[in-house]
Structures are given as structure tokens and as C-alpha cells.
Amino acid sequence: MGRLIDGTWRTDVTNEATADIDYEGTEFRGELGEDGPHPADPGRYHLYVSRACPWAHGAVLVRTLLGLEDAITMDVVDPHRKNDGWEFTPGKDGCTPDTVGGNGYLREVYTAADPTYTGRVSVPVLWDAEADTVVNDESVEIMRTLADAFAPRRGPDLYPERRRDAIDEVIDAIHEPLNEGVYRAGFASTQEEYEAAAAEVFGALDRWESVLADRRFLLGDLTLADLRLFPTLVRFDAVYHTHFKLNARRLVDHPNLWAYVRDIYQQPGVAETVNVAHIEEHYYRSHDGINPAGFVPVGPDLDFEAPHDRNELPGAVPDGRRR
């Protein structure tokens, strides 16, 4: 994968190796709100996503659970990311054209917003169709601003104001050891780095396995914290266990976590956001340094539709009182 430098696509520069390039990066870190340049008007915004990417998956889950499919349009890139980066391949199953700008590559969305853009080209991207610019391309910030701007209008409150500190604390606790940890293990350059990352990943799995023993979701009710954890867990056995060599245990070896994933998967609309074929193709075919042959394993066979009894567990409020 490459990177844009002053609006030019550079395949010799990756998201991980930029120390030898002297540049100042561009940032898109806007929010939706009535008092700013991006008011929360239905029909104004567009999401660019990959079904393979866990970061994009969180934004798609917010859109789905809030019922915003008509309010926020969405395009899906090809899961196989090649040297030219994320590509629009509408003839491929589950992929779409760029219905807003007619571009062939996601990098062209960035340069449409800023012809001299410098930085990564990533998913998700939140686009303002009226201002013709990128609002934000930081996944958790997109999730927060969508939940904040649109929750009062329709759907569940995934980010209630009185509980935001607690939700953000759990999101932070998940991020480093687990969301990022699987990648640090998979792309480690030494045995020591790999083992340290793997220890953090399995330590985090043990922690949340324990938390979920007596509550249905991480904070009792379904919140953004769960939508940050779910995309990592739903990919674990299909790709991280094998591709990133995190094979000390499978997700299915954690009874609470495995039931929790099935519970969220079976929420209305969520199953349609999970495309295992895209997930497997992306990881096994896009990371040549890890899997140079590009073969996609034939397993495992995961039954996300299997029954669970998570709905019988009580919820909890931040101070620990049962409800």
C-alpha cells in the first residue's frame, strides 16, 4: 500500500514507514453539528468503507443500528488492496462504484477534497456532499459524531451524554491491547515484538471474557464500546488466529466472548454488515509480506447464528448498580 504526498500517490511510502519522508500531513478531523460547517442534515453525508476493515465496520454498525441507511449513503471498495490502494470495482460481488464522485480509487476522494493532500488513504471516510470535502477519516471519531448528531432523531442512543466518560474509557481500554494489538502481532518484525503483542491480545481477551460473565454488553446496554470490540472479535478466528499467528486460543474457546459476538451479530441488521468473504480476501491476499502465496484458507466454519442466552443477563449502569 502507498500514501499520498502533496497529492501524488507514492507506492514506495507505506502507512507504517514514513520516517524518511519530510512532510507535514493533512488532517480531516471535523464533526457534525448545527453550529459548525457540517450540520447534521439527512441526505448530506456519504460513507466510504471496506467490508473487510474493522475500523470501517464500526462506522457501518453505527449507521445500521441508528437506521441511517436513507440519511447517509455508502459505497464499498474492493477488499483486495493492491499497489494503487483501495479501488472501486462495481462489477465485483459486494462492491460498488463511487456514486458521489465517480472516482476509480479512494485516493481520488482525498485529492478532490484537497489536491495537495498528504497522508494516509484509509477507510472509513465521511464525506460532505454539499461542501465537497472529507469531514473525517478517523474511525472512532466518525462513530462518535454520527451517534451524537443523529441519535436524538432516530434509533438507539449508542453514546448517551451522561455515560460518555465510561464509554470512552472502555473504548480506550480495548484499543491498544486488542484493536491495535492484533496488528502489532501480525506485523511484528521480531519474535520479541510478536510475543509481547500476543500476550497483550490474550490478556485483553481474558479481561473481557471475565467482564462479560455477568452482563450482556460491556456497559450493560449496547453502546459504541461494543461496536469497537465486535469488529475485532468477529474477525478473530477467520483471520487473526491464522494470518496473524494469534493461535494460542480461538475466540470460540472463550464461551462468554463467543456468545457475545453471536448476540451482537443477531441484532437486527448486523449480519448484513459482516462479509466474511471480503474479510478473508483482504487479509490473506493484500498482505504479501505475511502470506506471499495469497491463498485463502478454506476454514473455519463459524456459526454466528447459533443460539445464545445472553439476553437473560442483567444490564448494569456505570456505578455498578443492577437494573
Secondary structure, 3 states (H helix, E strand, C coil): CCEEECCEEECCCCCCCCCCCCCCCCCCECCCCCCCCCCCCCCCEEEEECCCCHHHHHHHHHHHHCCCCCCEEEEECCCCCECCECECCCCCCCCCCCCCCCCCEHHHHHHHHCCCCCECCCCCEEEECCCCEEEECCHHHHHHHHHHHHCCCCCCCCCCHHHHHHHHHHHHHHHHHHHCHHHHHHCCCCHHHHHHHHHHHHHHHHHHHHHCCCCCECCECCCHHHHHHHHHHHHHHHHHHHHCCCCCCCHHHCHHHHHHHHHHHCCCCCHHHCCHHHHHHHHHHHCCCCCCCCCCCCCCCCCCCCCCCHHHCCCECCCCCEC
